[in-house]
Amino acid sequence: MPDGLATQRAARRRSLWIALLCFALAALFFGGGGLVLVDQSLRGAFVPWEKVDPPAGRPPTALRLGDAGEVLLETAGGQLYEWSSYSAPPWEQVERPSGDAPYWSGDCRGGTNDSFVVAHPPGRVRQHVEATCAGSETAAYHYEFVLLDSGEIWSWSYSSLFGVIGVAAIYKGIIAVGGIGLGLLLGGLAYILSSISWRRGG
């Protein structure tokens, strides 16, 4: 009888350890992995580059950024074009920069912003410009333009919510709770299956 009791206790401990291992692995994999994916998504990691058609019949030669974040394109004929998301076609010939940002009416400043995760441009880059606009409703609006060696122009833009109070915390909280809940579910299931297996084998 004592031997049987000891065997039963050992089997229960084994089942418990299996359950704890399943819980830890599930919580780490789904919870931790989910947190990483949410963080990367909120920072624009899955936003693709989009091809931008140049002005008709005007091969681009140079790409630069204006003081207010304007995206400016110089062509082989010496013309200056400014890109705007509010017009069609988006390239407008100008004599000088307009002073208006292409996407946003807020304060836009050129320069690298490490808060965003941007995929590598689809080609060898000849020139690259980027700017970030600060606003009241979203944390930031970031955009980048590249002129490739092939003469193609590509753009990347993303309106981020990661700085809005509570938004990132809510998303990450849901993922963390979901990972822990799934870990508890799988751990309990593993404990039950292990106990059933021991009883049948005993």
Buried (B, 14 or more C-beta within 10 A) or exposed (E): EEEEEEEEEEBBEBBBEBBBEBBEBBBEEBBEEBBEEBBEBBBBBEBEBEEBEBBEEBEBBEBBBBEBBBBBBBBEEEBBBBBBBEEEEBBBEBEEBBEBBBBBEBEBBBEEBEBBBBEEBBBEBBBBBBBBBBBEEBBBBBBBBBBBEEEBBBBBBBBBBBEBEEBBEEBBEEBBEBBBBBBBEBBEEBBEBBBEEBEEEE
